[in-house]
Amino acid sequence: MRIFGFNSHGGPEVLQHLEVPAPTPGAGEVLIDVRATSVNPGDLNTREGTNDFEVGFPMAFGREAAGTVVAVGEGVSGIEPGQLVFGSSASGHGSFGEQALLHAPSVTPVPEGLDVQHAACIPVAYGTALDLIDMLDLKAGERFVVLGAGGGVGTAVTSLATARGIDVIGVASARKKELVESLGGRHVESGPGWVERVRAVAEHPVALFDLVGGDVLREGAELTDRLVSVADKPTVKELGGTDVPRRRTREVFGEVARLLASGKAQVTVSDVLPLSEAAAAVAVVEDGHATGKVVVTVP
């Protein structure tokens, strides 16, 4: 079986196309023929060995996929071979390959009306977005700042939040203004002076969600005492904020899938590349050029 992955931790140079044995689903796992997967910033940390995601070498890159069920492991219910599904990678496994093992509690049927490439984007970015919105218990009309609104998770949060009538102030570069506004958000240009620009359009936001980290997150603490970050967990903790506890369940992913299939929210995909060009797909995200999600398809 062909995968795009790595045999040791490191930078882009460790990524390569590899031939590995086809996996067999264990208890609580689902094996799929992959049709689409996507790149997330957290995947870079897994490759580098700087997060707590379990790794078993050789390791396929990626943490989410959509495809057709081949087999299910012991204890798996509600999912059968032949179904078109999406979900999160099983512990110790990646998703950039001809086949992938998924964590069974996360595996969700792809509803009619939802493209498989969009379904593959749900578990990390859109799942995180819904977990955040539910955690903050944001209500229609409340003002909410998204710092880094033009990336994969940023566009997901903006789309899902505005679908609920939440007033999203999307801080992003000038070139992403049209994107943020197309998702229903109010664009504020990032860069020096961004805090004052936010204050000019949205006094007293109820919360700030950070996807940038560092000094920019520290500046954001001037706007609200309700801070959430997935980009800089040590700093947000120091500032009295929190990370986003992830649920990764069929119920959560199913809710997102229904919203997307109904057209009430949308997936923003900037690039679609085949598995043979996976290195280029990763580079788009690693170089900071992604506008929304970068999808990799598997023939």
Rosetta blueprint (number, residue, H / E / L):
1 M L
2 R E
3 I E
4 F E
5 G E
6 F E
7 N L
8 S L
9 H L
10 G L
11 G L
12 P H
13 E H
14 V H
15 L L
16 Q E
17 H E
18 L E
19 E E
20 V L
21 P L
22 A L
23 P L
24 T L
25 P L
26 G L
27 A L
28 G L
29 E E
30 V E
31 L E
32 I E
33 D E
34 V E
35 R E
36 A E
37 T E
38 S E
39 V E
40 N L
41 P H
42 G H
43 D H
44 L H
45 N H
46 T H
47 R H
48 E H
49 G L
50 T L
51 N L
52 D L
53 F L
54 E L
55 V E
56 G L
57 F L
58 P L
59 M E
60 A E
61 F L
62 G L
63 R L
64 E E
65 A E
66 A E
67 G E
68 T E
69 V E
70 V E
71 A E
72 V E
73 G L
74 E L
75 G L
76 V L
77 S L
78 G L
79 I L
80 E L
81 P L
82 G L
83 Q L
84 L E
85 V E
86 F E
87 G E
88 S E
89 S E
90 A L
91 S L
92 G E
93 H L
94 G L
95 S L
96 F L
97 G E
98 E L
99 Q E
100 A E
101 L E
102 L E
103 H E
104 A H
105 P H
106 S H
107 V L
108 T E
109 P E
110 V L
111 P L
112 E L
113 G L
114 L L
115 D L
116 V H
117 Q H
118 H H
119 A H
120 A L
121 C L
122 I H
123 P H
124 V H
125 A H
126 Y H
127 G H
128 T H
129 A H
130 L H
131 D H
132 L H
133 I H
134 D H
135 M H
136 L H
137 D L
138 L L
139 K L
140 A L
141 G L
142 E L
143 R E
144 F E
145 V E
146 V E
147 L E
148 G L
149 A L
150 G L
151 G E
152 G H
153 V H
154 G H
155 T H
156 A H
157 V H
158 T H
159 S H
160 L H
161 A H
162 T H
163 A H
164 R L
165 G L
166 I L
167 D E
168 V E
169 I E
170 G E
171 V E
172 A E
173 S L
174 A H
175 R H
176 K H
177 K H
178 E H
179 L H
180 V H
181 E H
182 S H
183 L L
184 G L
185 G L
186 R E
187 H E
188 V E
189 E E
190 S L
191 G L
192 P L
193 G L
194 W H
195 V H
196 E H
197 R H
198 V H
199 R H
200 A H
201 V H
202 A L
203 E L
204 H L
205 P L
206 V L
207 A E
208 L E
209 F E
210 D E
211 L L
212 V L
213 G L
214 G H
215 D H
216 V H
217 L H
218 R H
219 E H
220 G H
221 A L
222 E L
223 L L
224 T L
225 D L
226 R L
227 L E
228 V E
229 S E
230 V L
231 A L
232 D L
233 K H
234 P H
235 T H
236 V H
237 K H
238 E H
239 L L
240 G L
241 G L
242 T E
243 D L
244 V L
245 P L
246 R L
247 R L
248 R L
249 T L
250 R H
251 E H
252 V H
253 F H
254 G H
255 E H
256 V H
257 A H
258 R H
259 L H
260 L H
261 A H
262 S H
263 G L
264 K L
265 A L
266 Q L
267 V L
268 T L
269 V E
270 S E
271 D E
272 V E
273 L E
274 P E
275 L H
276 S H
277 E H
278 A H
279 A H
280 A H
281 A H
282 V H
283 A H
284 V H
285 V H
286 E H
287 D L
288 G L
289 H L
290 A L
291 T L
292 G E
293 K E
294 V E
295 V E
296 V E
297 T E
298 V L
299 P L
